[in-house]
Every structure is written in structure tokens, then in C-alpha cells.
């Protein structure tokens, strides 16, 4: 009898110089910890203008059995990139996170085991207070404001939708592929769609990020567009009630 499989999908846009080493090391750690599973890893190059090359893809193919590479020239956004990768998955369990795999190994394994054990259909990593203490003041305010709006206006099963780690099964996969937002709020749209489905169990799990991870700033240009996406989700929610 063949081993069950887990798909890992990683979006990539202008990563740090050592990103290939990080992927090989961190994915290898997950594989070693869950040796009863076969892993398939897909990296989606979302129109990177630096650092990423065909040689990087070759290194990953040699180091990671079952590796797949998706690449296109125009940057479309993390949501778009992940939909390209998730659309090609075939496993019963799917994990996506950022290219630097920023969460501690214990947190990633905890989320995976919740799905493996059948406790949820979608496991959402919830960032703890130590994460917010590391954020620039403006981003901390925006992040906490979004959590408040998620509770009061959308009534989600978890207020923290933007953590960069989700693990889910094929039932939730269908909802992920139904998302349309290309950038920041695609995570919110995914959790929103799953929360509206009575047959989907959404489980928030408090998770820790690695201490060495650098948190990027959010450009002001992104905020305006994502604000419109949030208003669209509210409108859709009211129309469907």
C-alpha cells in the first residue's frame, strides 16, 4: 500500500538570497518529521525580477523528490500564485506558506496533524502577541483593525485570517480555488468562504514564527485596493444572508 501524500505550495517573489537553501532545509525537516507521508513541493515564481533563476529550480528538483516549478514573467500577487500551485495539487492534504517558511517547525507540524487526525478541514495559523510586538506600528494597527472588522462585520470563525500558514483538505481546497482576490486579502476570502460552508470545520491554531524572520512593510498602494476588496466581501456576505 502506497504512502499518503501531502502537497506543500510556496509562492515566490523576489526572495532573500539564500531562499533555495531555506526551502530545502525546512521542507526536509517536515518530511523527516512525518516519514509516513510522501511529500510533493511546488514553488510558484510570481514574476520575480531578481534572485530567482532556472538554476535554482534545478537545485530544488535534485534535492526534493516530487518537486514542481511554476513560473511566469508578470507579478500577479500571492493569491494568484497560490491558486496556480493549489490547482495542480492531488494530495488529500495541502499546506501553503511563504517562501521563507517563517513558522516554527512545531507550529507547522501542529497544523498538519490537526488535518491528518480529521479534527478540521481548514487549519488557520493564528499569530500570537509576540508577532504583533515585532510589527511596525502602522502595520500592527492595520492588522489588529482587520481582526476587529472580521469579528464584527463578517462574523468569521477566526478573526486572524492573514497568517501565512494554512493547511486544508480537499473539501476546503474547492473553496480556495473559488477565491478571486490576487493579493493581500485572498486569505480572508478563503477563510470567509469556508466559514460560510456548514460542512467545513475551520480550526484556528495559535502558532509561533521563527525569531529570525524579517517582517516586510506594506505599501500604501496596496491598502487602497485591498480596502475595496474588503468592502466587496462585506457586500457579498450581506446579499447572501
Secondary structure, DSSP 4 states (H G I P E B T S, - for coil): -PPPEEEEEEEESS--TTHHHHHHHHHHHHHHHTTTSEEEEEEEEES--SS--HHHHHHHHHHSTT-EEEEESS---HHHHHHHHHTT--SSEEEEEETT--B-HHHHHHHHHHHHTTS-SEEEEEE-HHHHHTS-HHHHHHHHHHHHHIIIII--S-S----SEEEEEHHHHHHHHT----STTHHHHHHHHHHT-TT--EEEEEE-B-TTPPPPPPPHHHHHHHHHHHHHHHHHHHHH-
